């Protein structure tokens, strides 16, 4: 029978919940009293008592389940300890246990992040308060871990989207070069040969067939130039101002919609890598959407530099976009533009209503972008300025 109590005592000890407790307390007697309440409440505390700021800061480097703190300590206070804990971004439950504490001070402590406060002469609530604080902190940790995982996943998705976009542009450039070097060269050579045949043909039928073939080749060259331009806007080599101005003129010519281009500078600063292409594609997408959906009679394109930010704004007086238009499951236009803008540190703003739609790309320019580059200004450009990908004519 003497062996039974020992077995029961061991089982009771194993049933207790072990907690690592950091206790800011300058009274050894109050410390022992607190531990007694914890044991009575079914806890097995592994506790350390500290009473100076230096010891407290050193102890924070170790893992703890909960921090109990007196409010008044020699040269130190519970509020100071709480501020140190929160400044270190440590998610630990913090409970103030004090001999006396005013209501105002208690409210301030709760606002600063304390989980609870108790009076030393009423520790009956200590264990439930600790367990509740620990559970609440665990929920906070789980939430933070989920948010961190979500942010990491979103960042990976963003990096993947940026990589895919860069890969697409590289592939487009490669295809455009092949069209220019292989298809373009072959079509141009064929055009010269057909022109020679047409000039030197002795029979009218042969000359007529050669002339018809020349027209077919001319159409093929035009189509190749258009495809090549869509793949890689070579006109960007002339500068973003010239490219957007040319695109606006071309849009007006093809759509019969009045289009106005304005720029508040004659020359742009040297833009960070990737910005001109992102701006060009944004303008291209906006004008394409206007052609397809806006039913507009007037379009305005503004390129501005102000406050260290480059802005490209495309606005129309069309029917506007509805919430249903933007919420379409497979409507990737605006989302794609936002991803493009993010690759250069920019963002997209969209405003739409019955009076029309405005799409704005904004890109902050770094300090290196303060110097002006050699970029052609708009004045002096003719309406017939063609895409520089044009091949020679005869």
Secondary structure, DSSP 4 states (H G I P E B T S, - for coil): -HHHHHHHHHHHHHHSEEEEEEEE-S-HHHHHHHHHHHHHTTEEEEEEEE-SHHHHHHHTTS--SEEEE-SEETTEEHHHHHHHHHHTT---EEEEEES---HHHHHHHHHTT--EEEETT--TTHHHHHHHHHHHHHHHHHHHHHHHHHHHHHHHHHHHHHHHHHHHHHHHHHHHHHIIIIIIHHHHHHHHHHHHHHHH-SSHHHHHHHHHHHHHHHHHHHHHHHHHHHHS-GGGGG-HHHHHHHHHHHHHHHH--EEEEEES-SSPBPPPTTHHHHHHHHHHHHHHHIIIII--SEEEEEEEEETTEEEEEEEE-S----HHHHT-TT--HHHHHHHHHHTTTEEEEEEEETTEEEEEEEEE--GGGGSB-----STT--TTPPPTTPPP--
